Amino acid sequence: MSTESSNVKAPIRIGSRGSQLALWQANHILEALREAGHAAEIDVIRTTGDHMQQASFVTPPNLDGKGIFIKEIEEALEENRIDIAVHSLKDLPTQLAPQFTLAAIPRRADARDAWVCEPYWALHALPLHGRIGTTSPRRRAQLLALRPDVEFVDIRGNIDTRLRKLAAGECDALVLAAAGLERLDRTEWVHQRFSPAELCPAPGQGALAIETRSSYTERDIFIREAIAFLDHAETRFAVEAERVTLDALGGGCSLPIGAHCVPEYNKWRMFAQVIAPDGESMVQIDTEASLSTSAETLGRWVAEDLKSKGALELLTV
């Protein structure tokens, strides 16, 4: 028996960042695989983004803001040191290298952004010139559109670090992804969840992505078949439509673009928004499509409609 054949059903090695949230996500997949009868283990990989959490954020050459959280994990995947990588989908570039594929996208959690603040229970209750902790260009632009007076503080680190900085008074409030707070059971200070019309989520927000090699070795075929049950068709359609829109606009995490697709009454509904960085101008679309429409078609149609309304001009401001 060949070495490859003898190792086909060896434990599935899951690659993950070492943050508390990333480990929750990896363990969530680990437990699902074990319940399905597969042996699995987690390999923690420290990424460029992890090293930069406490530093002033400067995107390295040849890496976009998403790539800094996946580079080392994809290297481990390509070198066969791990079999699958578990990511927050919004951290993945819209175009993967050909040697990788998104083999499974599990059911999405709450995609909305959450207002995290103890004394001020909603954005409108924040005092004039209140300080909001966020480094996201999308959230900054969207918040300025709602409250032009607010100020921003660069608050970095994992969720617990950000919550500690909030408690220490480094800012008055945080805006974080609701899904991450729920996964870590840290929703005690969440008093508002923004509707997509207020703060349109980042494409793919709230969803996990399971990345594998795209090759057809016996091992890789086994891995893709083993995790196929984790793929949620409804979620995959929605996030693919969102990511197609982002890609067609030439966007990444450094641009203020939101897109949110959901099934609604036997059709797809998609809301997308592009906002100038200062929050003073925006274009948005709220549209519906039949269930027979492909994610690619819906995403490109939304992007073209946004472009026709001047989205590209806003993105170059």
C-alpha positions in Angstrom: 0.0 0.0 0.0 1.3 3.4 -0.9 2.1 6.0 1.8 -0.6 8.3 0.3 -3.2 5.5 0.4 -2.4 4.5 4.0 -2.8 8.2 5.1 -6.0 8.9 3.3 -8.2 8.5 6.4 -5.7 9.9 8.9 -7.2 12.5 11.3 -8.4 15.7 9.5 -6.0 18.5 10.4 -7.8 21.8 10.9 -5.7 25.0 10.6 -6.8 28.0 12.6 -5.6 31.3 13.9 -5.0 31.3 17.7 -7.4 34.0 18.7 -10.3 33.1 21.0 -12.9 33.6 18.3 -10.9 31.7 15.6 -10.4 28.8 18.1 -14.2 28.8 18.8 -14.8 28.5 15.1 -12.2 25.7 14.6 -13.6 23.8 17.6 -17.1 24.2 16.2 -16.0 22.5 13.0 -14.0 19.9 14.9 -17.0 18.9 17.0 -19.2 18.6 13.9 -16.6 16.4 12.2 -16.2 14.1 15.2 -20.0 13.8 15.5 -20.0 12.7 11.9 -17.5 10.0 12.8 -14.3 11.6 11.6 -11.1 11.9 13.6 -9.9 15.5 13.6 -7.4 17.8 15.3 -6.5 21.5 15.4 -3.2 23.1 14.4 -2.9 26.7 15.6 -1.0 28.9 13.1 0.0 32.5 14.0 -0.6 34.9 11.1 0.9 38.2 10.0 -2.4 39.8 11.2 -1.9 38.4 14.6 1.6 39.8 14.9 0.3 43.2 13.8 -2.7 43.4 16.2 -0.8 45.7 18.7 1.0 47.7 16.0 -0.1 50.6 13.9 -1.8 48.9 11.0 0.2 49.3 7.8 -0.7 46.8 5.1 2.4 45.0 3.9 3.3 45.0 0.2 1.6 42.3 -1.8 -1.0 41.7 1.0 -4.4 43.3 1.2 -6.2 43.8 4.6 -7.8 40.4 4.3 -4.6 38.5 3.3 -2.8 39.3 6.5 -5.0 36.9 8.4 -4.7 34.0 6.0 -1.3 34.0 4.4 0.5 31.6 6.8 -2.6 29.4 7.0 -2.8 29.0 3.2 0.9 28.2 3.1 0.3 25.4 5.6 -2.5 24.2 3.5 -0.5 24.2 0.3 2.4 22.4 2.0 0.0 19.6 3.3 0.7 20.5 6.9 -3.1 20.9 7.4 -6.1 19.6 5.4 -8.6 22.3 5.9 -8.5 25.9 7.0 -11.4 27.5 9.0 -11.8 31.2 8.4 -14.3 34.0 9.0 -15.5 34.3 5.4 -15.2 38.1 5.3 -11.4 37.7 5.9 -11.0 35.8 2.6 -10.3 37.6 -0.7 -13.1 37.4 -3.3 -10.7 35.5 -5.6 -8.8 32.5 -4.2 -5.6 31.2 -5.7 -6.4 28.2 -8.1 -4.8 25.7 -5.7 -7.5 26.4 -3.1 -11.3 26.1 -3.0 -14.1 26.9 -0.6 -15.3 23.4 0.0 -17.9 24.2 2.6 -19.7 27.2 3.9 -21.8 26.3 7.0 -25.1 28.0 8.0 -24.5 31.7 8.7 -25.0 33.3 12.1 -26.3 36.8 12.6 -24.7 39.0 9.9 -25.5 42.3 11.5 -23.3 44.8 13.3 -23.8 45.3 17.0 -23.7 48.4 19.2 -21.6 47.6 22.3 -22.0 50.1 25.1 -23.2 50.1 28.7 -24.4 53.6 29.4 -25.7 54.6 25.9 -28.1 52.0 24.7 -28.1 53.1 21.0 -26.2 55.2 18.6 -28.7 58.1 18.8 -28.2 58.2 22.6 -24.4 58.7 22.4 -23.5 62.3 23.4 -22.2 64.8 20.9 -18.7 63.9 19.6 -18.9 60.5 21.3 -15.9 58.2 20.6 -16.5 55.0 18.8 -13.9 52.3 18.7 -13.5 50.8 15.2 -10.9 50.5 12.5 -13.3 49.5 9.8 -13.5 52.0 6.9 -17.0 50.6 6.1 -18.3 51.1 9.7 -16.7 54.5 10.0 -18.4 55.7 6.8 -21.8 54.2 7.7 -21.7 55.7 11.2 -20.8 59.1 9.9 -23.8 58.9 7.5 -25.9 58.4 10.6 -24.0 60.6 13.1 -21.6 63.1 11.4 -20.4 64.4 14.8 -19.0 61.1 16.1 -15.2 60.6 16.5 -13.3 57.4 16.1 -10.6 55.6 18.1 -8.4 52.9 16.7 -9.2 49.9 18.9 -7.5 46.7 17.8 -7.1 43.2 19.1 -9.4 40.3 19.7 -12.9 40.8 21.1 -12.0 40.5 24.7 -9.1 43.0 24.2 -11.5 45.5 22.7 -14.1 45.0 25.4 -11.4 45.6 28.0 -10.3 48.8 26.3 -14.0 49.9 26.2 -14.3 49.2 29.9 -11.1 51.1 30.6 -12.6 54.2 28.9 -10.5 54.3 25.8 -13.7 54.8 23.8 -17.4 55.3 24.6 -18.7 52.5 22.5 -17.7 49.7 20.1 -19.3 48.4 16.9 -18.5 44.7 16.4 -19.9 41.8 14.4 -22.9 40.3 16.3 -21.8 36.8 15.3 -18.5 37.0 17.0 -20.0 38.3 20.2 -22.6 35.6 20.2 -20.0 32.8 19.6 -18.0 34.0 22.6 -21.1 34.6 24.7 -20.1 38.3 25.1 -23.4 40.0 24.3 -24.1 41.5 27.7 -23.4 45.1 26.5 -25.2 44.7 23.1 -28.2 47.0 23.2 -28.7 47.6 19.4 -28.3 45.5 16.3 -28.2 47.6 13.2 -30.4 46.8 10.3 -28.7 46.3 6.9 -30.3 49.6 5.9 -28.5 51.4 8.7 -25.1 49.6 8.7 -25.0 47.2 5.8 -22.8 44.3 6.8 -19.5 43.4 5.1 -20.0 40.7 2.3 -19.8 37.3 4.0 -20.1 38.7 7.5 -21.4 36.1 10.0 -20.4 33.1 7.8 -17.5 30.6 8.2 -15.5 29.3 5.3 -13.8 26.0 5.1 -11.0 26.2 2.6 -9.2 23.1 1.2 -6.8 22.2 -1.6 -8.5 21.9 -5.0 -6.3 19.1 -6.2 -7.6 15.6 -6.9 -5.3 13.5 -4.8 -6.9 10.6 -3.0 -6.5 12.5 0.3 -8.0 15.8 -1.0 -11.0 14.0 -2.5 -11.6 12.3 0.8 -11.3 15.6 2.7 -13.8 17.3 0.5 -16.2 14.4 0.7 -15.8 14.3 4.5 -16.8 18.0 5.0 -19.5 18.2 2.3 -22.3 17.8 4.9 -21.2 21.1 6.5 -22.1 23.1 3.4 -25.3 25.1 3.7 -26.7 25.8 0.2 -28.8 28.8 1.2 -25.8 30.5 3.0 -23.5 29.7 0.1 -25.8 31.4 -2.4 -26.2 34.5 -0.3 -22.5 35.0 0.5 -21.5 34.2 -3.1 -23.9 36.9 -4.4 -22.4 39.4 -1.9 -18.8 38.5 -2.8 -19.5 38.8 -6.5 -20.8 42.3 -5.9 -17.7 43.2 -3.9 -15.4 41.7 -6.5 -17.2 43.5 -9.4 -16.7 46.8 -7.6 -13.1 46.1 -7.1 -13.5 46.1 -3.4 -11.7 44.8 -0.3 -11.9 45.3 3.4 -10.3 48.8 3.0 -13.4 50.2 1.1 -16.8 51.2 2.5 -18.9 48.6 0.8 -21.7 46.6 2.4 -23.8 43.8 0.9 -26.4 41.5 2.5 -28.4 38.8 0.7 -31.2 36.8 2.4 -34.0 34.5 1.2 -37.4 36.1 1.7 -40.9 34.8 0.7 -39.7 32.5 -2.1 -37.2 35.0 -3.5 -33.9 36.5 -2.8 -33.6 39.9 -1.4 -30.3 41.8 -1.5 -29.4 45.1 0.0 -26.1 46.8 -1.0 -24.5 50.1 -0.1 -21.5 52.1 -1.1 -20.6 55.2 1.0 -18.0 57.9 0.6 -15.4 57.7 3.4 -16.7 60.9 5.0 -20.3 59.5 5.1 -21.7 62.5 3.2 -22.7 60.6 0.0 -23.9 57.1 -0.7 -25.6 54.9 -3.2 -27.6 51.9 -2.3 -29.9 49.3 -3.7 -32.6 47.1 -2.2 -33.6 44.6 -4.8 -35.3 41.2 -5.3 -34.6 38.2 -7.5 -36.3 34.9 -8.2 -35.0 31.7 -6.8 -33.9 30.6 -10.2 -31.4 33.5 -10.5 -27.8 32.4 -10.0 -25.6 34.0 -7.3 -23.2 35.2 -10.0 -26.0 36.9 -12.0 -27.5 38.6 -8.9 -24.2 39.8 -7.6 -23.1 41.3 -10.9 -26.5 42.9 -11.5 -26.4 44.6 -8.1 -22.8 45.8 -8.8 -23.8 47.2 -12.2 -26.7 49.0 -10.7 -24.5 50.5 -8.0 -22.0 51.6 -10.6 -24.8 53.3 -12.7 -25.7 55.3 -9.6 -22.1 56.5 -9.1 -20.6 54.0 -6.7 -17.2 54.0 -8.4 -16.9 57.8 -8.0 -17.6 57.4 -4.3 -14.9 54.8 -3.9 -12.3 57.1 -5.3 -13.0 60.0 -3.1 
